Amino acid sequence: MDQGGRGRHSAESFIGPGNKRLVHPAGGSEALGNRIIEVPDDEEAVVYRDPVAGFVAYVPKGSIAKGEALVKTGGGGKTTPCVMCHGATLRGLGDWPALAGRHPNYIVRQLWNMQNGDRGGSAMELMRSVVQKLDNDDMLAIAAYAASLQP
């Protein structure tokens, strides 16, 4: 996990074969802005869909710390602390799934889908109220923190 420490930039990237974001062969860097960029450790493995291929996620500076506060305390009433259901280490608790070590883009997409009613299932009514007040920056921060943890 890289918190954009090099002037809030990530490796220059492009969308390559298989609709995968890859590091640009010419090198360079690009402004990260307020987004997450994930690129593979081994591009060939990812292009050929190796299920255990690793990734590097570039996240905005400070987002991991902000996410930790939201996950552990709920951000002063903005949300329910995630640790209450997903466990202190976010490795899952009972029927609640693990969040630790998951791809941050996946986590953001799931939070957004829960908030907008695009996810179904028995737990979604509970989760919809948990994510109701989160904005995109909050979701990015929660995802950055959860992804930074060991699964």
C-alpha positions in Angstrom: 0.0 0.0 0.0 1.5 3.3 -1.0 0.0 6.5 0.4 1.0 8.7 -2.5 4.0 9.9 -0.5 5.9 10.9 -3.6 4.1 14.2 -4.1 0.7 12.5 -4.2 1.5 10.7 -7.3 1.3 7.0 -8.4 3.1 5.1 -11.1 1.9 6.2 -14.6 -0.7 3.7 -15.6 -3.0 2.8 -18.5 -5.8 0.3 -19.2 -4.3 -2.7 -21.0 -5.3 -6.1 -22.2 -8.2 -7.7 -20.3 -9.3 -4.2 -19.2 -6.6 -4.2 -16.5 -4.8 -1.1 -15.2 -1.1 -1.6 -15.8 2.0 0.4 -15.2 3.0 2.4 -18.3 6.0 0.8 -20.0 7.6 4.3 -20.5 7.6 4.8 -16.7 6.7 8.1 -15.1 4.1 9.1 -12.6 0.6 10.6 -12.6 -1.4 12.7 -10.1 -3.3 10.4 -7.8 -6.0 12.9 -6.8 -8.7 11.5 -4.6 -8.8 8.0 -6.1 -7.3 4.5 -5.6 -5.1 3.1 -8.3 -4.2 -0.6 -8.2 -1.5 -2.0 -10.5 -0.2 -5.6 -10.5 3.1 -6.8 -9.1 3.4 -9.1 -12.1 1.6 -7.7 -15.1 1.8 -11.0 -17.1 0.2 -12.9 -14.3 -2.7 -10.5 -14.1 -3.3 -10.3 -17.8 -3.5 -14.1 -17.9 -5.8 -14.0 -14.8 -3.6 -15.7 -12.3 -6.0 -15.9 -9.2 -3.1 -15.3 -6.7 -1.4 -12.4 -8.5 -0.5 -9.5 -6.2 -1.3 -5.8 -6.6 0.1 -2.5 -5.3 -2.6 0.0 -4.3 -1.8 3.7 -4.4 -4.1 5.7 -2.1 -4.3 9.3 -1.1 -2.0 10.5 1.7 -3.7 10.3 5.1 -6.5 8.0 3.9 -5.3 5.0 5.9 -5.3 6.9 9.1 -8.7 8.4 8.4 -10.1 5.0 7.5 -8.7 3.5 10.8 -10.6 6.2 12.8 -13.9 5.5 10.9 -13.5 1.7 11.2 -12.6 1.8 14.9 -14.7 4.7 16.3 -17.4 5.4 13.6 -16.1 8.9 13.1 -18.0 10.6 15.8 -21.4 9.1 14.9 -21.0 9.2 11.1 -21.2 5.4 11.0 -21.2 2.3 13.2 -17.7 1.2 13.9 -16.9 -1.7 11.5 -15.0 -3.6 14.2 -18.3 -4.2 16.0 -19.4 -6.7 13.4 -16.4 -7.5 11.3 -14.1 -8.0 14.3 -11.2 -6.0 15.8 -8.8 -7.1 13.1 -11.5 -6.9 10.3 -10.9 -10.6 9.7 -14.6 -11.4 10.0 -16.7 -12.3 12.9 -19.5 -14.9 12.8 -21.6 -14.4 9.7 -19.8 -11.0 9.0 -17.2 -11.3 6.3 -13.5 -10.4 6.5 -12.5 -7.0 5.1 -8.8 -7.2 5.9 -6.5 -7.5 2.9 -9.3 -7.2 0.3 -8.7 -5.0 -2.8 -9.6 -1.4 -1.9 -11.5 -0.9 -5.2 -13.7 -3.9 -4.4 -14.5 -2.5 -0.9 -15.4 0.9 -2.2 -17.7 -0.7 -4.9 -19.4 -2.8 -2.3 -20.0 0.1 0.1 -21.3 2.3 -2.7 -23.6 -0.5 -3.9 -24.9 -1.1 -0.3 -25.6 2.6 0.1 -27.4 2.9 -3.2 -29.5 -0.3 -2.7 -27.7 -2.2 -5.5 -26.8 -5.1 -3.2 -29.3 -7.5 -1.8 -29.3 -10.1 0.9 -30.3 -10.4 4.5 -27.5 -8.2 5.9 -28.1 -5.3 3.5 -30.8 -3.6 5.5 -28.4 -3.4 8.4 -25.5 -2.3 6.3 -27.6 0.3 4.4 -28.0 2.3 7.7 -24.3 1.8 8.5 -23.2 3.3 5.2 -26.0 5.9 4.8 -23.9 8.9 5.8 -20.6 7.9 4.2 -19.4 10.0 1.4 -17.0 8.9 -1.3 -13.9 10.1 0.7 -15.0 8.1 3.7 -15.5 4.9 1.6 -12.1 5.4 0.0 -10.5 5.8 3.5 -12.2 2.7 5.0 -11.1 0.7 1.9 -7.6 2.0 2.2 -7.3 1.0 5.8 -9.0 -2.4 5.4 -6.8 -3.2 2.4 -3.6 -2.3 4.4 -4.3 -5.1 7.0 -3.1 -8.6 6.7 -5.9 -11.0 5.8 
